[in-house]
Amino acid sequence: MKRNFKKIIAFSAVSIALSCGKTSEEKTTTTKESEAEPINIIFMVGDGMGIPQVSSAFYFGEGEPNFKQFENIGLSRTSSTSHLITDSAAGATAFSTGEKTYKRAIGVSKDTLPLPTILEQLKDRGYQTGLVSLTSITHATPAAFYAHVEDRDMHEEIARQLIDVEVDFFAGGGKKYFRSREDGANLFDSLKAKEYKLDTLELSKPNNDMRNAYVLTEEGLPSKPEGRTDFLQQASKLGLEYFAANNKPFFMMIEGSYIDWGGHAKDDNMMIQEVLDFDKTIGVVLDFVKAHPNTLVVVTADHETGGVSIGKAYDEAGEEIPQQVQVYFNTDQHSTELIPVFAKGKGEKLFRGIYENNEIYHKLMQAIEEN
């Protein structure tokens, strides 16, 4: 501590000396820069979404996809410490902590030690925080941003930790892990005791003076082919409006969960519909960024699922259909494809190039420090 204190004094002395040598114009510029507001971070995960899945939006959607609005794009390598082919738990933990870990780990190191997450760190800096997912809010991807457990299936413990972290706005499924628990606890009561506005029926208007929790289904929400409407867009928009109304910097993670499930099922219709739904949600977020330029949005995936390719389509006679394409699956599992990273807003150029998935955390923190 003494050594750090001396460094602070020395740094302050140098800063004062430099300031004394500046013109009044330079001092004014420096003051404005130092008073700049912290940037908002919106981090979007299309679970299981590789380049072929993104490509499907260009061939099966109507009009230009919102993916096309991005100019700064990179690629990430997704391997975990234990497996070349990762899972969502290790992938999301790399995003949230800046460290690679073993398959199935949630918010812990390869040695099972808890790691501080970007959500927790920014909360300590005064940021508001938010999570939106189509799965249970205790599922691997959202859980990796607030929980610390050895295995992704520890849903009841993950739910308990969510209560303690006090995320300001979250929406998804997972009722059973809050009220039908083996320990008999009712965590919905715990949320109310923490002064949450809790809704287990619909995406009602949030209370801007409270934290807001929406837990709408027993486990995950329905997929698009099962009849889900525009939950992902609505929940994301409600969260963004809530944060804007409170006029504080925020970190928000939004997951399009079922692109992955379409790959596991080798269901091209499901995969396509989920990608298009995720793309519409990107449109909602980019509209917010246009209205709030002090924001960085990063869109990526934890891994690719299905070994997907998009190739020639054929009719029943085996003849190629010139103006159509078809989705092909090489596997029903995850693959080790490089994953696209799209960035727009403050610090977007940091995300160019090819890098490991845990570097995304460090790039986010760098963007925060530099803006």
C-alpha positions as CSV (number, residue, x, y, z in Angstrom):
1,M,0.0,0.0,0.0
2,K,2.8,2.5,0.8
3,R,4.5,1.8,-2.5
4,N,1.2,2.5,-4.3
5,F,0.6,5.6,-2.3
6,K,4.1,7.0,-3.3
7,K,3.3,6.2,-6.9
8,I,0.1,8.2,-6.7
9,I,1.9,11.2,-5.1
10,A,4.6,11.0,-7.8
11,F,2.0,10.8,-10.6
12,S,0.1,13.8,-9.1
13,A,3.3,15.8,-9.0
14,V,4.1,15.1,-12.6
15,S,0.5,15.9,-13.6
16,I,0.7,19.3,-11.8
17,A,4.0,20.1,-13.4
18,L,2.7,19.3,-16.9
19,S,-0.5,21.3,-16.2
20,C,1.4,24.4,-15.2
21,G,3.1,24.4,-18.6
22,K,-0.1,24.2,-20.6
23,T,-2.0,27.0,-22.2
24,S,-5.4,27.9,-21.0
25,E,-6.9,26.3,-24.1
26,E,-5.1,23.0,-23.4
27,K,-6.2,23.1,-19.8
28,T,-9.8,23.6,-20.8
29,T,-9.5,20.6,-23.2
30,T,-8.0,18.5,-20.5
31,T,-10.7,19.4,-18.1
32,K,-13.4,18.5,-20.6
33,E,-11.8,15.2,-21.3
34,S,-11.4,14.4,-17.6
35,E,-15.1,15.2,-17.0
36,A,-16.3,13.0,-19.9
37,E,-19.0,10.6,-18.9
38,P,-18.3,6.9,-18.6
39,I,-19.4,5.0,-21.7
40,N,-22.3,2.5,-21.7
41,I,-21.5,-1.1,-22.7
42,I,-24.0,-3.3,-24.5
43,F,-22.6,-6.8,-25.0
44,M,-24.7,-9.1,-27.3
45,V,-24.1,-12.9,-27.5
46,G,-25.7,-14.9,-30.3
47,D,-25.1,-18.3,-28.7
48,G,-23.8,-20.7,-31.3
49,M,-23.5,-18.0,-34.0
50,G,-20.6,-18.4,-36.4
51,I,-20.1,-16.7,-39.7
52,P,-22.4,-19.1,-41.6
53,Q,-25.3,-18.3,-39.2
54,V,-24.6,-14.6,-39.7
55,S,-24.6,-15.2,-43.4
56,S,-28.0,-16.8,-43.2
57,A,-29.5,-13.3,-42.4
58,F,-28.3,-12.1,-45.8
59,Y,-30.0,-14.9,-47.7
60,F,-33.2,-15.7,-45.7
61,G,-34.2,-12.3,-44.3
62,E,-36.1,-9.4,-45.8
63,G,-34.0,-6.4,-46.7
64,E,-30.5,-5.7,-45.5
65,P,-29.7,-7.2,-42.1
66,N,-28.6,-5.0,-39.3
67,F,-25.3,-6.9,-39.2
68,K,-24.4,-4.8,-42.3
69,Q,-24.3,-1.6,-40.2
70,F,-21.0,-2.6,-38.6
71,E,-17.7,-1.5,-40.1
72,N,-15.3,-2.7,-37.5
73,I,-15.2,-6.5,-37.3
74,G,-12.8,-9.0,-35.8
75,L,-12.5,-12.8,-35.3
76,S,-12.0,-14.6,-32.0
77,R,-10.7,-18.1,-31.1
78,T,-12.9,-19.8,-28.6
79,S,-11.0,-22.8,-27.1
80,S,-11.2,-23.4,-23.4
81,T,-8.3,-24.5,-21.1
82,S,-9.6,-28.0,-21.1
83,H,-11.0,-28.5,-24.6
84,L,-10.2,-27.2,-28.0
85,I,-14.0,-27.0,-28.6
86,T,-15.5,-24.9,-25.8
87,D,-19.0,-24.7,-24.3
88,S,-21.1,-21.7,-23.4
89,A,-20.0,-21.7,-19.7
90,A,-16.3,-21.4,-20.4
91,G,-16.9,-19.1,-23.4
92,A,-19.0,-16.6,-21.5
93,T,-16.6,-16.8,-18.5
94,A,-13.8,-15.7,-20.9
95,F,-15.9,-12.8,-21.9
96,S,-16.9,-11.8,-18.4
97,T,-13.5,-12.2,-16.6
98,G,-10.8,-11.9,-19.2
99,E,-9.5,-15.4,-18.3
100,K,-9.9,-18.7,-20.2
101,T,-11.1,-21.5,-18.0
102,Y,-12.3,-25.2,-18.2
103,K,-15.4,-26.4,-19.9
104,R,-18.6,-26.0,-17.7
105,A,-17.0,-23.5,-15.4
106,I,-19.0,-20.4,-14.4
107,G,-17.1,-17.4,-13.2
108,V,-14.2,-19.4,-11.9
109,S,-10.6,-19.9,-13.0
110,K,-9.2,-23.2,-14.3
111,D,-8.3,-23.9,-10.6
112,T,-12.0,-23.2,-9.6
113,L,-11.1,-19.9,-7.9
114,P,-13.8,-17.1,-8.2
115,L,-12.9,-14.4,-10.7
116,P,-14.4,-10.9,-10.6
117,T,-16.7,-10.3,-13.6
118,I,-17.0,-7.2,-15.7
119,L,-20.6,-6.8,-14.4
120,E,-19.4,-6.9,-10.8
121,Q,-16.4,-4.6,-11.5
122,L,-18.5,-2.0,-13.3
123,K,-21.2,-2.2,-10.6
124,D,-18.5,-1.2,-8.1
125,R,-17.8,1.8,-10.3
126,G,-21.3,3.0,-10.1
127,Y,-22.6,1.4,-13.3
128,Q,-26.1,0.0,-13.5
129,T,-26.3,-3.5,-14.8
130,G,-28.6,-5.6,-16.9
131,L,-29.1,-9.1,-18.3
132,V,-31.5,-10.4,-20.9
133,S,-31.7,-14.0,-22.0
134,L,-34.2,-16.4,-23.8
135,T,-33.1,-19.2,-21.5
136,S,-33.3,-19.4,-17.7
137,I,-31.5,-16.4,-16.3
138,T,-29.4,-19.0,-14.5
139,H,-28.2,-20.6,-17.7
140,A,-24.6,-20.7,-18.6
141,T,-24.2,-17.4,-20.6
142,P,-26.0,-15.0,-18.3
143,A,-24.8,-16.8,-15.2
144,A,-21.1,-16.3,-16.1
145,F,-21.6,-12.6,-15.7
146,Y,-22.6,-12.7,-12.0
147,A,-22.1,-16.2,-10.5
148,H,-19.1,-18.3,-9.4
149,V,-19.7,-22.0,-9.4
150,E,-17.7,-25.1,-10.4
151,D,-20.3,-26.4,-12.8
152,R,-23.0,-24.8,-15.0
153,D,-25.7,-27.1,-13.8
154,M,-25.7,-25.7,-10.3
155,H,-28.8,-23.6,-11.1
156,E,-30.1,-23.2,-7.6
157,E,-26.8,-21.9,-6.3
158,I,-26.5,-19.7,-9.3
159,A,-30.0,-18.2,-8.6
160,R,-29.1,-17.6,-5.0
161,Q,-26.0,-15.7,-6.1
162,L,-28.1,-13.6,-8.5
163,I,-30.0,-12.3,-5.5
164,D,-26.8,-11.2,-3.8
165,V,-25.3,-9.4,-6.8
166,E,-28.4,-7.1,-7.2
167,V,-28.5,-6.8,-11.0
168,D,-30.6,-3.7,-11.7
169,F,-32.6,-5.2,-14.6
170,F,-32.9,-8.8,-15.7
171,A,-35.3,-10.7,-17.9
172,G,-35.6,-14.3,-18.9
173,G,-36.9,-17.6,-17.6
174,G,-36.1,-19.9,-14.7
175,K,-39.0,-19.7,-12.2
176,K,-38.3,-23.3,-10.9
177,Y,-34.8,-22.3,-9.7
178,F,-36.3,-19.5,-7.6
179,R,-39.4,-21.0,-6.0
180,S,-39.4,-24.8,-6.5
181,R,-36.0,-25.4,-4.8
182,E,-34.6,-28.4,-3.0
183,D,-33.8,-26.1,0.0
184,G,-37.4,-24.9,0.2
185,A,-36.5,-21.3,-0.1
186,N,-38.6,-18.8,-2.2
187,L,-36.1,-16.5,-3.8
188,F,-38.9,-14.4,-5.2
189,D,-39.5,-13.3,-1.7
190,S,-35.8,-12.5,-1.4
191,L,-36.1,-10.3,-4.6
192,K,-39.0,-8.4,-3.1
193,A,-37.1,-8.0,0.2
194,K,-34.3,-6.4,-1.9
195,E,-37.0,-4.0,-3.3
196,Y,-37.2,-5.4,-6.8
197,K,-40.3,-4.9,-8.9
198,L,-40.9,-8.5,-9.8
199,D,-43.1,-9.7,-12.7
200,T,-43.6,-13.4,-13.5
201,L,-46.3,-12.9,-16.0
202,E,-45.3,-10.3,-18.7
203,L,-42.8,-7.6,-19.7
204,S,-44.6,-4.8,-17.9
205,K,-43.2,-1.3,-17.8
206,P,-40.3,-1.1,-15.4
207,N,-40.3,1.0,-12.3
208,N,-37.4,3.5,-12.8
209,D,-37.0,4.0,-9.0
210,M,-36.5,0.3,-8.3
211,R,-34.6,-2.7,-9.6
212,N,-36.7,-4.8,-12.0
213,A,-36.8,-8.6,-12.4
214,Y,-38.8,-10.4,-15.1
215,V,-38.9,-14.2,-14.7
216,L,-41.6,-15.4,-17.1
217,T,-41.3,-19.2,-17.6
218,E,-40.4,-22.3,-15.6
219,E,-37.2,-22.8,-17.7
220,G,-36.4,-21.2,-21.0
221,L,-38.8,-19.2,-23.2
222,P,-40.2,-20.8,-26.3
223,S,-38.2,-20.8,-29.5
224,K,-39.4,-18.9,-32.5
225,P,-40.9,-21.9,-34.2
226,E,-42.7,-22.7,-30.9
227,G,-44.4,-19.3,-31.1
228,R,-42.2,-16.8,-29.2
229,T,-43.0,-13.3,-30.4
230,D,-40.6,-10.4,-29.9
231,F,-39.5,-10.9,-26.3
232,L,-35.9,-10.3,-27.1
233,Q,-36.5,-7.0,-28.7
234,Q,-39.1,-5.9,-26.1
235,A,-37.0,-6.9,-23.1
236,S,-33.9,-5.2,-24.6
237,K,-35.8,-2.0,-25.3
238,L,-37.3,-1.9,-21.9
239,G,-33.9,-2.4,-20.3
240,L,-32.4,0.4,-22.4
241,E,-35.2,2.8,-21.6
242,Y,-34.8,2.0,-17.9
243,F,-31.1,2.8,-18.0
244,A,-31.6,5.9,-20.0
245,A,-34.2,7.2,-17.6
246,N,-31.9,6.7,-14.7
247,N,-29.1,8.7,-16.5
248,K,-26.3,6.5,-15.2
249,P,-23.7,4.5,-17.2
250,F,-24.7,0.9,-17.6
251,F,-23.5,-2.5,-18.6
252,M,-26.0,-4.8,-20.3
253,M,-25.6,-8.3,-21.7
254,I,-28.2,-9.6,-24.2
255,E,-28.3,-13.2,-25.3
256,G,-29.9,-14.7,-28.3
257,S,-29.9,-18.2,-26.9
258,Y,-31.5,-20.5,-29.4
259,I,-29.3,-20.1,-32.5
260,D,-27.3,-22.7,-30.6
261,W,-30.3,-24.9,-30.1
262,G,-31.1,-24.8,-33.8
263,G,-27.6,-26.1,-34.5
264,H,-27.9,-28.9,-31.9
265,A,-31.2,-30.0,-33.4
266,K,-29.9,-29.6,-37.0
267,D,-33.0,-27.6,-37.5
268,D,-32.4,-25.0,-40.3
269,N,-35.7,-23.3,-39.9
270,M,-35.1,-22.8,-36.2
271,M,-31.6,-21.6,-36.7
272,I,-32.6,-19.1,-39.4
273,Q,-35.6,-17.7,-37.4
274,E,-33.5,-17.2,-34.3
275,V,-30.7,-15.5,-36.2
276,L,-33.3,-13.1,-37.8
277,D,-34.8,-12.4,-34.4
278,F,-31.3,-11.7,-33.0
279,D,-30.7,-9.4,-35.9
280,K,-33.9,-7.4,-35.2
281,T,-32.7,-7.0,-31.6
282,I,-29.4,-5.7,-32.9
283,G,-31.5,-3.1,-34.8
284,V,-33.1,-2.0,-31.5
285,V,-29.7,-1.7,-29.9
286,L,-28.2,0.3,-32.8
287,D,-31.1,2.7,-32.7
288,F,-30.2,3.3,-29.0
289,V,-26.6,3.8,-29.9
290,K,-27.5,6.4,-32.5
291,A,-29.5,8.3,-29.9
292,H,-26.9,7.8,-27.2
293,P,-23.5,8.0,-28.9
294,N,-21.6,7.6,-25.6
295,T,-22.2,3.9,-26.0
296,L,-20.3,0.9,-27.2
297,V,-22.1,-2.2,-28.6
298,V,-20.2,-5.5,-29.2
299,V,-21.9,-8.4,-30.9
300,T,-20.3,-11.9,-30.9
301,A,-20.8,-15.5,-30.0
302,D,-19.4,-18.0,-27.5
303,H,-18.9,-20.6,-30.2
304,E,-20.4,-22.0,-33.4
305,T,-22.9,-24.9,-33.3
306,G,-23.7,-27.3,-36.1
307,G,-20.6,-26.9,-38.3
308,V,-23.0,-25.0,-40.6
309,S,-22.4,-24.1,-44.2
310,I,-24.7,-22.5,-46.7
311,G,-24.6,-24.0,-50.2
312,K,-26.5,-24.9,-53.3
313,A,-30.2,-25.7,-53.1
314,Y,-31.7,-28.5,-55.2
315,D,-35.2,-29.3,-56.4
316,E,-36.8,-32.8,-56.1
317,A,-35.3,-33.8,-59.4
318,G,-31.8,-33.0,-58.2
319,E,-31.4,-29.8,-60.3
320,E,-29.8,-26.8,-58.8
321,I,-32.1,-23.9,-58.0
322,P,-30.1,-20.9,-59.2
323,Q,-31.6,-18.3,-56.9
324,Q,-31.8,-20.3,-53.7
325,V,-29.4,-21.6,-51.1
326,Q,-29.7,-24.3,-48.4
327,V,-28.3,-24.7,-44.9
328,Y,-26.2,-27.8,-44.3
329,F,-25.1,-29.2,-40.9
330,N,-21.8,-31.1,-40.5
331,T,-22.5,-32.0,-36.8
332,D,-25.1,-31.5,-34.0
333,Q,-22.3,-30.3,-31.7
334,H,-20.2,-27.2,-31.2
335,S,-17.3,-26.5,-33.6
336,T,-14.0,-24.7,-33.3
337,E,-14.6,-22.1,-36.0
338,L,-13.4,-18.6,-35.6
339,I,-16.2,-16.4,-34.4
340,P,-17.1,-12.9,-35.7
341,V,-16.9,-9.9,-33.4
342,F,-18.9,-6.8,-34.5
343,A,-18.4,-3.4,-32.7
344,K,-20.0,0.0,-33.0
345,G,-19.6,3.1,-31.0
346,K,-17.0,4.4,-28.6
347,G,-13.8,2.3,-29.0
348,E,-15.1,0.2,-31.8
349,K,-11.7,0.0,-33.6
350,L,-10.3,-1.9,-30.7
351,F,-12.1,-5.0,-31.9
352,R,-10.4,-5.4,-35.3
353,G,-8.1,-8.3,-35.9
354,I,-7.9,-11.9,-34.7
355,Y,-7.5,-12.7,-31.0
356,E,-8.5,-15.1,-28.2
357,N,-12.1,-14.8,-26.8
358,N,-10.8,-13.6,-23.4
359,E,-9.3,-10.6,-25.0
360,I,-12.8,-9.2,-25.6
361,Y,-13.0,-8.5,-21.9
362,H,-9.7,-6.6,-22.0
363,K,-10.8,-4.6,-25.1
364,L,-14.1,-3.7,-23.3
365,M,-12.2,-2.5,-20.3
366,Q,-9.7,-0.6,-22.5
367,A,-12.6,1.2,-24.2
368,I,-14.0,2.2,-20.9
369,E,-10.6,3.5,-19.7
370,E,-9.9,5.4,-22.9
371,N,-13.2,7.2,-23.3
